[in-house]
Amino acid sequence: MSTRRSLVFSFLDRYASLAISVASSMVIARLLTPTEIGVFSVTMVLLMFVATVRDLGAGQYLVQERELTTERIRAVWAVQLGLGLGLACVVLLASYPVALFYNEPRMRNIMLVVALNYAINPFGSLTYAWLMREMRFESVALMRFSAGLSGALVSIFLAWHHYGPISLAFGALASTLANALIAVYYRPKSFPWLPGVAEIRRVLAFGSKLTASTLITVLANNAPELFLGKLQSLTAAGLYSRSNGLVQMFNRLFVDAVGAVCLPWFARQSREHGSFVEPFLKSTAYVTAFGWSFCLALVCLAQPVVRLLYGHQWDQSVDLVRLLAVAMAFSVPAALCEVALLSSGAVGTIAQVTVFSAIQGVAFVAIGASQGLLMLGVATIVAAAVTAMLWLRATTRQIELPLHGLLPSLGKSAAVALIAAIGPVLVLWIYGPYPEVVVMPLVMGGVASGVGFVTGVLIFRHPLQEEILAVWVKLKRRTA
């Protein structure tokens, strides 16, 4: 499959999953009480770290491995199957003490169902990793869509019949089962069913470092809410959570989709040509053009966006949204660095950069949180700038690209973003930073930003011009 077609299916996958998630959440919120949803949510938060180590990076190993032999496939299967069964037993044993600690019997039943998830998950994860390696994103999209739809329907059906919070657990189980069944259909006939240990050290050496990095990242990402909840108030933590969720929407809807394609794409380029500098530069140009445009628009239109999504009661988060958007702007150039390092097998470098980034990031966040929400936003900007430089420096060294070699791509993206920001800036000037009206600023700013973005791409001959012209040619053919 071509890279462009892969991106199309990756975006369709993400947006279809988002649509299912939003629709099912709206229905579930009306069928279950906040307490029932809270029981499930707390249970899943407790299992967050278990989910992080569910295959020790074995799937990513399979995607990037240069020489994929039968013994290495057996080793990946052994790691995934062994961990799945092992974690199922851990969750099973922990279910009773957890329910006893919280004095909530329903948590035990939820954990029993979740334990089945971990046991079944390996039957889908091996094939999923292989499909990613082969860039068969139409099959990946079908698996994820079917799994998401199955889970949503089961959760809604059981909640409708008053099964309570365990409805969500059975929904998750249905999702895992659907994923596994479709994966068995797509599984190559040459793939062995018998696990093997001959190459297991190679898989674990790669995956253990990657998993350690993921755990550190999870801790660092949750540090702001933990510090705010302790040093300020739970209200402050809630305001940060909403603000960060809004800003991170760009990562969930764009960077994740691009990164899913870039991992196998970079790995294939590395295997076949020994380098993926050009694909890295091209994809970074795409991400920065969209990312910087998004951040600048959000800085200008934060008030109406927050009002539209969350309502008047979240007005206190507007200035924090603006600060977090600036922090995101610093992070955008390094958005694909970890993917690039992973594609080249440099898990040791990933671990080192993750540790240094987490240490300085948590330190800045702790200082900022002690002074309040806005100072936390300022501290996040500083931490994001330092983190981006660490990742960019490590990545450019690994792929043998001089750091200044990024400047032409970044310069064009910055120019495009500035042109795209003209409309939102005018809206900010006309309506002020805290407008009482919502619709008109968003319509004017959104339309003007889109027109400015396309104009900037064409004027500065940004790499995205190729994609825009390709879409234009297809539209003309269909019209004709």
Beta strands, then each sheet from edge to edge (+ up, - down):
end
